[in-house]
């Protein structure tokens, strides 16, 4: 279960269950026709050194409720427009922000 830590959301490590803010690192797809495409996001636990990945959401549609892990904060909102590499998220008070698709998690 995730919990709020300041302006971020902390997630537990699947091995040791220590909660921490982990922004993840995009893993690029391989192959000549996938230049610039990101297929997964990698995470690492600072405590037990366990590493894991999650796939980039491929079934994301307009009006999905999403969480976006940004360097400055975690944003919760609604997918307002979905493109191949980015998503327009409608956040609190109707603010709109473009974010990289690999940062978006369907909530």
HELIX and SHEET records of a PDB file:
HELIX    1   1 UNK A   32  UNK A   34  5                                   3    
HELIX    2   2 UNK A   92  UNK A   94  5                                   3    
HELIX    3   3 UNK A  101  UNK A  103  5                                   3    
SHEET    1   A 3 UNK A   3  UNK A   5  0                                        
SHEET    2   A 3 UNK A   8  UNK A  12 -1                                        
SHEET    3   A 3 UNK A  19  UNK A  20 -1                                        
SHEET    1   B 3 UNK A  25  UNK A  28  0                                        
SHEET    2   B 3 UNK A  38  UNK A  44 -1                                        
SHEET    3   B 3 UNK A  51  UNK A  55 -1                                        
SHEET    1   C 5 UNK A  96  UNK A 100  0                                        
SHEET    2   C 5 UNK A  86  UNK A  90 -1                                        
SHEET    3   C 5 UNK A  74  UNK A  82 -1                                        
SHEET    4   C 5 UNK A  65  UNK A  69 -1                                        
SHEET    5   C 5 UNK A 104  UNK A 106 -1                                        
END                                                                             
